Amino acid sequence: MTPIVKQVGANRIVRGVKIPNPWGVPTLPEDENMRITTRILTEALTLLQTDVSEPTIVSPRI
């Protein structure tokens, strides 16, 4: 999905897990899924606080 997001002009992109469930993996135990969700959200908030001059892509370590 990253190429599509770039085409529409997004300048901050945080990669998720998968297209159907970008914020986590519902088949994992709840605590593990929450860890993944928290990591993605933390990366997104950090990226929002970062000055960017061109499209910036972040891939959280999951």
PDB file of N, CA, C and O in Angstrom:
ATOM      1  N   MET A   1       0.808  -1.199   0.000  1.00  0.00           N
ATOM      2  CA  MET A   1       0.000   0.000   0.000  1.00  0.00           C
ATOM      3  C   MET A   1       0.853   1.266   0.000  1.00  0.00           C
ATOM      4  O   MET A   1       0.343   2.346  -0.297  1.00  0.00           O
ATOM      5  N   THR A   2       2.127   1.155   0.324  1.00  0.00           N
ATOM      6  CA  THR A   2       2.981   2.338   0.401  1.00  0.00           C
ATOM      7  C   THR A   2       2.988   3.134  -0.903  1.00  0.00           C
ATOM      8  O   THR A   2       2.891   4.359  -0.838  1.00  0.00           O
ATOM      9  N   PRO A   3       3.097   2.514  -2.088  1.00  0.00           N
ATOM     10  CA  PRO A   3       3.074   3.307  -3.325  1.00  0.00           C
ATOM     11  C   PRO A   3       1.781   4.109  -3.492  1.00  0.00           C
ATOM     12  O   PRO A   3       1.807   5.243  -3.969  1.00  0.00           O
ATOM     13  N   ILE A   4       0.658   3.519  -3.100  1.00  0.00           N
ATOM     14  CA  ILE A   4      -0.617   4.225  -3.217  1.00  0.00           C
ATOM     15  C   ILE A   4      -0.646   5.428  -2.289  1.00  0.00           C
ATOM     16  O   ILE A   4      -1.094   6.506  -2.677  1.00  0.00           O
ATOM     17  N   VAL A   5      -0.175   5.245  -1.077  1.00  0.00           N
ATOM     18  CA  VAL A   5      -0.152   6.338  -0.102  1.00  0.00           C
ATOM     19  C   VAL A   5       0.747   7.468  -0.593  1.00  0.00           C
ATOM     20  O   VAL A   5       0.414   8.640  -0.422  1.00  0.00           O
ATOM     21  N   LYS A   6       1.872   7.132  -1.197  1.00  0.00           N
ATOM     22  CA  LYS A   6       2.759   8.161  -1.767  1.00  0.00           C
ATOM     23  C   LYS A   6       2.062   8.901  -2.900  1.00  0.00           C
ATOM     24  O   LYS A   6       2.197  10.118  -3.021  1.00  0.00           O
ATOM     25  N   GLN A   7       1.315   8.173  -3.735  1.00  0.00           N
ATOM     26  CA  GLN A   7       0.637   8.804  -4.868  1.00  0.00           C
ATOM     27  C   GLN A   7      -0.395   9.827  -4.434  1.00  0.00           C
ATOM     28  O   GLN A   7      -0.603  10.824  -5.126  1.00  0.00           O
ATOM     29  N   VAL A   8      -1.044   9.603  -3.302  1.00  0.00           N
ATOM     30  CA  VAL A   8      -2.045  10.559  -2.846  1.00  0.00           C
ATOM     31  C   VAL A   8      -1.416  11.730  -2.102  1.00  0.00           C
ATOM     32  O   VAL A   8      -2.116  12.669  -1.723  1.00  0.00           O
ATOM     33  N   GLY A   9      -0.101  11.684  -1.887  1.00  0.00           N
ATOM     34  CA  GLY A   9       0.602  12.824  -1.329  1.00  0.00           C
ATOM     35  C   GLY A   9       0.841  12.813   0.169  1.00  0.00           C
ATOM     36  O   GLY A   9       1.158  13.854   0.744  1.00  0.00           O
ATOM     37  N   ALA A  10       0.696  11.669   0.814  1.00  0.00           N
ATOM     38  CA  ALA A  10       0.975  11.608   2.254  1.00  0.00           C
ATOM     39  C   ALA A  10       2.471  11.824   2.477  1.00  0.00           C
ATOM     40  O   ALA A  10       3.299  11.272   1.752  1.00  0.00           O
ATOM     41  N   ASN A  11       2.808  12.624   3.476  1.00  0.00           N
ATOM     42  CA  ASN A  11       4.223  12.862   3.736  1.00  0.00           C
ATOM     43  C   ASN A  11       4.736  12.089   4.942  1.00  0.00           C
ATOM     44  O   ASN A  11       5.940  12.081   5.199  1.00  0.00           O
ATOM     45  N   ARG A  12       3.857  11.450   5.677  1.00  0.00           N
ATOM     46  CA  ARG A  12       4.251  10.602   6.801  1.00  0.00           C
ATOM     47  C   ARG A  12       3.512   9.274   6.671  1.00  0.00           C
ATOM     48  O   ARG A  12       2.283   9.236   6.629  1.00  0.00           O
ATOM     49  N   ILE A  13       4.280   8.188   6.608  1.00  0.00           N
ATOM     50  CA  ILE A  13       3.694   6.865   6.404  1.00  0.00           C
ATOM     51  C   ILE A  13       4.237   5.921   7.470  1.00  0.00           C
ATOM     52  O   ILE A  13       5.450   5.785   7.628  1.00  0.00           O
ATOM     53  N   VAL A  14       3.340   5.274   8.196  1.00  0.00           N
ATOM     54  CA  VAL A  14       3.736   4.260   9.173  1.00  0.00           C
ATOM     55  C   VAL A  14       3.178   2.936   8.679  1.00  0.00           C
ATOM     56  O   VAL A  14       1.968   2.773   8.524  1.00  0.00           O
ATOM     57  N   ARG A  15       4.066   2.011   8.439  1.00  0.00           N
ATOM     58  CA  ARG A  15       3.622   0.702   7.949  1.00  0.00           C
ATOM     59  C   ARG A  15       2.983  -0.091   9.078  1.00  0.00           C
ATOM     60  O   ARG A  15       3.474  -0.113  10.207  1.00  0.00           O
ATOM     61  N   GLY A  16       1.887  -0.733   8.746  1.00  0.00           N
ATOM     62  CA  GLY A  16       1.195  -1.577   9.708  1.00  0.00           C
ATOM     63  C   GLY A  16       1.580  -3.032   9.516  1.00  0.00           C
ATOM     64  O   GLY A  16       2.603  -3.344   8.906  1.00  0.00           O
ATOM     65  N   VAL A  17       0.753  -3.911  10.039  1.00  0.00           N
ATOM     66  CA  VAL A  17       1.040  -5.339   9.973  1.00  0.00           C
ATOM     67  C   VAL A  17       0.615  -5.899   8.620  1.00  0.00           C
ATOM     68  O   VAL A  17       1.454  -6.381   7.860  1.00  0.00           O
ATOM     69  N   LYS A  18      -0.676  -5.842   8.313  1.00  0.00           N
ATOM     70  CA  LYS A  18      -1.220  -6.322   7.045  1.00  0.00           C
ATOM     71  C   LYS A  18      -2.401  -5.448   6.670  1.00  0.00           C
ATOM     72  O   LYS A  18      -2.942  -4.741   7.520  1.00  0.00           O
ATOM     73  N   ILE A  19      -2.802  -5.486   5.430  1.00  0.00           N
ATOM     74  CA  ILE A  19      -3.910  -4.640   4.962  1.00  0.00           C
ATOM     75  C   ILE A  19      -5.202  -4.896   5.747  1.00  0.00           C
ATOM     76  O   ILE A  19      -5.834  -3.925   6.164  1.00  0.00           O
ATOM     77  N   PRO A  20      -5.634  -6.151   5.974  1.00  0.00           N
ATOM     78  CA  PRO A  20      -6.895  -6.333   6.692  1.00  0.00           C
ATOM     79  C   PRO A  20      -6.832  -5.909   8.165  1.00  0.00           C
ATOM     80  O   PRO A  20      -7.848  -5.520   8.740  1.00  0.00           O
ATOM     81  N   ASN A  21      -5.650  -5.981   8.771  1.00  0.00           N
ATOM     82  CA  ASN A  21      -5.481  -5.651  10.190  1.00  0.00           C
ATOM     83  C   ASN A  21      -4.211  -4.829  10.375  1.00  0.00           C
ATOM     84  O   ASN A  21      -3.226  -5.345  10.902  1.00  0.00           O
ATOM     85  N   PRO A  22      -4.205  -3.565   9.957  1.00  0.00           N
ATOM     86  CA  PRO A  22      -2.975  -2.785  10.019  1.00  0.00           C
ATOM     87  C   PRO A  22      -2.494  -2.485  11.438  1.00  0.00           C
ATOM     88  O   PRO A  22      -1.311  -2.206  11.633  1.00  0.00           O
ATOM     89  N   TRP A  23      -3.375  -2.535  12.421  1.00  0.00           N
ATOM     90  CA  TRP A  23      -3.008  -2.148  13.787  1.00  0.00           C
ATOM     91  C   TRP A  23      -2.630  -3.308  14.682  1.00  0.00           C
ATOM     92  O   TRP A  23      -2.349  -3.089  15.861  1.00  0.00           O
ATOM     93  N   GLY A  24      -2.611  -4.528  14.181  1.00  0.00           N
ATOM     94  CA  GLY A  24      -2.272  -5.657  15.029  1.00  0.00           C
ATOM     95  C   GLY A  24      -2.553  -6.982  14.350  1.00  0.00           C
ATOM     96  O   GLY A  24      -2.842  -7.048  13.155  1.00  0.00           O
ATOM     97  N   VAL A  25      -2.461  -8.032  15.146  1.00  0.00           N
ATOM     98  CA  VAL A  25      -2.701  -9.393  14.661  1.00  0.00           C
ATOM     99  C   VAL A  25      -3.715 -10.024  15.610  1.00  0.00           C
ATOM    100  O   VAL A  25      -3.343 -10.522  16.672  1.00  0.00           O
ATOM    101  N   PRO A  26      -4.997 -10.008  15.233  1.00  0.00           N
ATOM    102  CA  PRO A  26      -6.033 -10.475  16.151  1.00  0.00           C
ATOM    103  C   PRO A  26      -5.932 -11.949  16.537  1.00  0.00           C
ATOM    104  O   PRO A  26      -6.562 -12.367  17.509  1.00  0.00           O
ATOM    105  N   THR A  27      -5.167 -12.736  15.811  1.00  0.00           N
ATOM    106  CA  THR A  27      -5.025 -14.149  16.152  1.00  0.00           C
ATOM    107  C   THR A  27      -3.997 -14.387  17.251  1.00  0.00           C
ATOM    108  O   THR A  27      -3.903 -15.495  17.779  1.00  0.00           O
ATOM    109  N   LEU A  28      -3.228 -13.362  17.599  1.00  0.00           N
ATOM    110  CA  LEU A  28      -2.245 -13.483  18.680  1.00  0.00           C
ATOM    111  C   LEU A  28      -2.939 -13.317  20.026  1.00  0.00           C
ATOM    112  O   LEU A  28      -4.058 -12.808  20.090  1.00  0.00           O
ATOM    113  N   PRO A  29      -2.279 -13.745  21.107  1.00  0.00           N
ATOM    114  CA  PRO A  29      -2.827 -13.472  22.441  1.00  0.00           C
ATOM    115  C   PRO A  29      -3.005 -11.962  22.633  1.00  0.00           C
ATOM    116  O   PRO A  29      -2.279 -11.164  22.041  1.00  0.00           O
ATOM    117  N   GLU A  30      -3.962 -11.587  23.453  1.00  0.00           N
ATOM    118  CA  GLU A  30      -4.316 -10.175  23.622  1.00  0.00           C
ATOM    119  C   GLU A  30      -3.130  -9.313  24.046  1.00  0.00           C
ATOM    120  O   GLU A  30      -2.982  -8.198  23.546  1.00  0.00           O
ATOM    121  N   ASP A  31      -2.288  -9.794  24.950  1.00  0.00           N
ATOM    122  CA  ASP A  31      -1.157  -8.978  25.403  1.00  0.00           C
ATOM    123  C   ASP A  31      -0.134  -8.748  24.283  1.00  0.00           C
ATOM    124  O   ASP A  31       0.437  -7.662  24.177  1.00  0.00           O
ATOM    125  N   GLU A  32       0.093  -9.754  23.460  1.00  0.00           N
ATOM    126  CA  GLU A  32       1.028  -9.606  22.333  1.00  0.00           C
ATOM    127  C   GLU A  32       0.459  -8.661  21.278  1.00  0.00           C
ATOM    128  O   GLU A  32       1.179  -7.824  20.734  1.00  0.00           O
ATOM    129  N   ASN A  33      -0.828  -8.798  20.994  1.00  0.00           N
ATOM    130  CA  ASN A  33      -1.486  -7.912  20.040  1.00  0.00           C
ATOM    131  C   ASN A  33      -1.428  -6.469  20.535  1.00  0.00           C
ATOM    132  O   ASN A  33      -1.190  -5.555  19.745  1.00  0.00           O
ATOM    133  N   MET A  34      -1.641  -6.255  21.827  1.00  0.00           N
ATOM    134  CA  MET A  34      -1.584  -4.903  22.399  1.00  0.00           C
ATOM    135  C   MET A  34      -0.173  -4.327  22.294  1.00  0.00           C
ATOM    136  O   MET A  34      -0.014  -3.129  22.058  1.00  0.00           O
ATOM    137  N   ARG A  35       0.852  -5.162  22.466  1.00  0.00           N
ATOM    138  CA  ARG A  35       2.235  -4.699  22.333  1.00  0.00           C
ATOM    139  C   ARG A  35       2.496  -4.202  20.920  1.00  0.00           C
ATOM    140  O   ARG A  35       3.125  -3.161  20.731  1.00  0.00           O
ATOM    141  N   ILE A  36       2.016  -4.938  19.933  1.00  0.00           N
ATOM    142  CA  ILE A  36       2.189  -4.545  18.538  1.00  0.00           C
ATOM    143  C   ILE A  36       1.446  -3.240  18.249  1.00  0.00           C
ATOM    144  O   ILE A  36       1.997  -2.325  17.637  1.00  0.00           O
ATOM    145  N   THR A  37       0.197  -3.164  18.694  1.00  0.00           N
ATOM    146  CA  THR A  37      -0.614  -1.963  18.483  1.00  0.00           C
ATOM    147  C   THR A  37       0.042  -0.740  19.126  1.00  0.00           C
ATOM    148  O   THR A  37       0.092   0.332  18.522  1.00  0.00           O
ATOM    149  N   THR A  38       0.539  -0.904  20.341  1.00  0.00           N
ATOM    150  CA  THR A  38       1.199   0.196  21.050  1.00  0.00           C
ATOM    151  C   THR A  38       2.452   0.644  20.311  1.00  0.00           C
ATOM    152  O   THR A  38       2.720   1.842  20.215  1.00  0.00           O
ATOM    153  N   ARG A  39       3.212  -0.296  19.794  1.00  0.00           N
ATOM    154  CA  ARG A  39       4.445   0.033  19.063  1.00  0.00           C
ATOM    155  C   ARG A  39       4.125   0.844  17.802  1.00  0.00           C
ATOM    156  O   ARG A  39       4.796   1.836  17.517  1.00  0.00           O
ATOM    157  N   ILE A  40       3.108   0.427  17.052  1.00  0.00           N
ATOM    158  CA  ILE A  40       2.731   1.139  15.832  1.00  0.00           C
ATOM    159  C   ILE A  40       2.248   2.549  16.171  1.00  0.00           C
ATOM    160  O   ILE A  40       2.633   3.515  15.512  1.00  0.00           O
ATOM    161  N   LEU A  41       1.412   2.664  17.188  1.00  0.00           N
ATOM    162  CA  LEU A  41       0.895   3.967  17.591  1.00  0.00           C
ATOM    163  C   LEU A  41       2.006   4.887  18.080  1.00  0.00           C
ATOM    164  O   LEU A  41       2.011   6.075  17.759  1.00  0.00           O
ATOM    165  N   THR A  42       2.942   4.354  18.846  1.00  0.00           N
ATOM    166  CA  THR A  42       4.070   5.154  19.329  1.00  0.00           C
ATOM    167  C   THR A  42       4.905   5.681  18.168  1.00  0.00           C
ATOM    168  O   THR A  42       5.309   6.844  18.169  1.00  0.00           O
ATOM    169  N   GLU A  43       5.161   4.834  17.186  1.00  0.00           N
ATOM    170  CA  GLU A  43       5.912   5.264  16.005  1.00  0.00           C
ATOM    171  C   GLU A  43       5.164   6.353  15.243  1.00  0.00           C
ATOM    172  O   GLU A  43       5.774   7.310  14.766  1.00  0.00           O
ATOM    173  N   ALA A  44       3.836   6.208  15.127  1.00  0.00           N
ATOM    174  CA  ALA A  44       3.033   7.207  14.419  1.00  0.00           C
ATOM    175  C   ALA A  44       3.079   8.554  15.141  1.00  0.00           C
ATOM    176  O   ALA A  44       3.228   9.594  14.500  1.00  0.00           O
ATOM    177  N   LEU A  45       2.952   8.542  16.469  1.00  0.00           N
ATOM    178  CA  LEU A  45       2.999   9.795  17.227  1.00  0.00           C
ATOM    179  C   LEU A  45       4.375  10.448  17.155  1.00  0.00           C
ATOM    180  O   LEU A  45       4.481  11.672  17.074  1.00  0.00           O
ATOM    181  N   THR A  46       5.415   9.643  17.183  1.00  0.00           N
ATOM    182  CA  THR A  46       6.779  10.174  17.045  1.00  0.00           C
ATOM    183  C   THR A  46       6.969  10.812  15.678  1.00  0.00           C
ATOM    184  O   THR A  46       7.566  11.883  15.567  1.00  0.00           O
ATOM    185  N   LEU A  47       6.465  10.160  14.642  1.00  0.00           N
ATOM    186  CA  LEU A  47       6.593  10.683  13.291  1.00  0.00           C
ATOM    187  C   LEU A  47       5.821  11.990  13.130  1.00  0.00           C
ATOM    188  O   LEU A  47       6.265  12.881  12.407  1.00  0.00           O
ATOM    189  N   LEU A  48       4.679  12.115  13.788  1.00  0.00           N
ATOM    190  CA  LEU A  48       3.916  13.367  13.720  1.00  0.00           C
ATOM    191  C   LEU A  48       4.682  14.537  14.329  1.00  0.00           C
ATOM    192  O   LEU A  48       4.463  15.686  13.946  1.00  0.00           O
ATOM    193  N   GLN A  49       5.566  14.258  15.262  1.00  0.00           N
ATOM    194  CA  GLN A  49       6.352  15.298  15.919  1.00  0.00           C
ATOM    195  C   GLN A  49       7.646  15.611  15.176  1.00  0.00           C
ATOM    196  O   GLN A  49       8.404  16.488  15.592  1.00  0.00           O
ATOM    197  N   THR A  50       7.902  14.903  14.083  1.00  0.00           N
ATOM    198  CA  THR A  50       9.127  15.052  13.315  1.00  0.00           C
ATOM    199  C   THR A  50       8.883  15.929  12.090  1.00  0.00           C
ATOM    200  O   THR A  50       7.917  15.724  11.355  1.00  0.00           O
ATOM    201  N   ASP A  51       9.766  16.910  11.873  1.00  0.00           N
ATOM    202  CA  ASP A  51       9.682  17.724  10.660  1.00  0.00           C
ATOM    203  C   ASP A  51      10.148  16.890   9.476  1.00  0.00           C
ATOM    204  O   ASP A  51      11.204  16.259   9.527  1.00  0.00           O
ATOM    205  N   VAL A  52       9.359  16.891   8.414  1.00  0.00           N
ATOM    206  CA  VAL A  52       9.730  16.163   7.203  1.00  0.00           C
ATOM    207  C   VAL A  52       9.598  17.079   5.998  1.00  0.00           C
ATOM    208  O   VAL A  52       8.741  17.962   5.972  1.00  0.00           O
ATOM    209  N   SER A  53      10.449  16.866   5.000  1.00  0.00           N
ATOM    210  CA  SER A  53      10.400  17.672   3.781  1.00  0.00           C
ATOM    211  C   SER A  53      10.024  16.831   2.568  1.00  0.00           C
ATOM    212  O   SER A  53       9.795  17.360   1.481  1.00  0.00           O
ATOM    213  N   GLU A  54       9.963  15.537   2.762  1.00  0.00           N
ATOM    214  CA  GLU A  54       9.585  14.615   1.701  1.00  0.00           C
ATOM    215  C   GLU A  54       8.893  13.426   2.345  1.00  0.00           C
ATOM    216  O   GLU A  54       8.957  13.275   3.565  1.00  0.00           O
ATOM    217  N   PRO A  55       8.235  12.581   1.567  1.00  0.00           N
ATOM    218  CA  PRO A  55       7.572  11.424   2.170  1.00  0.00           C
ATOM    219  C   PRO A  55       8.541  10.608   3.026  1.00  0.00           C
ATOM    220  O   PRO A  55       9.630  10.244   2.581  1.00  0.00           O
ATOM    221  N   THR A  56       8.126  10.330   4.249  1.00  0.00           N
ATOM    222  CA  THR A  56       8.943   9.595   5.196  1.00  0.00           C
ATOM    223  C   THR A  56       8.187   8.336   5.610  1.00  0.00           C
ATOM    224  O   THR A  56       7.032   8.401   6.031  1.00  0.00           O
ATOM    225  N   ILE A  57       8.852   7.199   5.484  1.00  0.00           N
ATOM    226  CA  ILE A  57       8.228   5.912   5.785  1.00  0.00           C
ATOM    227  C   ILE A  57       8.886   5.316   7.029  1.00  0.00           C
ATOM    228  O   ILE A  57      10.112   5.252   7.127  1.00  0.00           O
ATOM    229  N   VAL A  58       8.059   4.884   7.969  1.00  0.00           N
ATOM    230  CA  VAL A  58       8.551   4.245   9.181  1.00  0.00           C
ATOM    231  C   VAL A  58       7.975   2.834   9.232  1.00  0.00           C
ATOM    232  O   VAL A  58       6.776   2.632   9.039  1.00  0.00           O
ATOM    233  N   SER A  59       8.839   1.872   9.492  1.00  0.00           N
ATOM    234  CA  SER A  59       8.428   0.480   9.661  1.00  0.00           C
ATOM    235  C   SER A  59       8.748   0.072  11.090  1.00  0.00           C
ATOM    236  O   SER A  59       9.890  -0.278  11.389  1.00  0.00           O
ATOM    237  N   PRO A  60       7.752   0.111  11.984  1.00  0.00           N
ATOM    238  CA  PRO A  60       8.022  -0.255  13.379  1.00  0.00           C
ATOM    239  C   PRO A  60       8.528  -1.688  13.485  1.00  0.00           C
ATOM    240  O   PRO A  60       8.074  -2.573  12.760  1.00  0.00           O
ATOM    241  N   ARG A  61       9.474  -1.905  14.398  1.00  0.00           N
ATOM    242  CA  ARG A  61       9.933  -3.257  14.664  1.00  0.00           C
ATOM    243  C   ARG A  61       8.862  -3.962  15.485  1.00  0.00           C
ATOM    244  O   ARG A  61       8.528  -3.550  16.596  1.00  0.00           O
ATOM    245  N   ILE A  62       8.349  -5.002  14.926  1.00  0.00           N
ATOM    246  CA  ILE A  62       7.249  -5.706  15.591  1.00  0.00           C
ATOM    247  C   ILE A  62       7.702  -7.050  16.069  1.00  0.00           C
ATOM    248  O   ILE A  62       6.916  -7.794  16.655  1.00  0.00           O
TER     249      ILE A  62
END
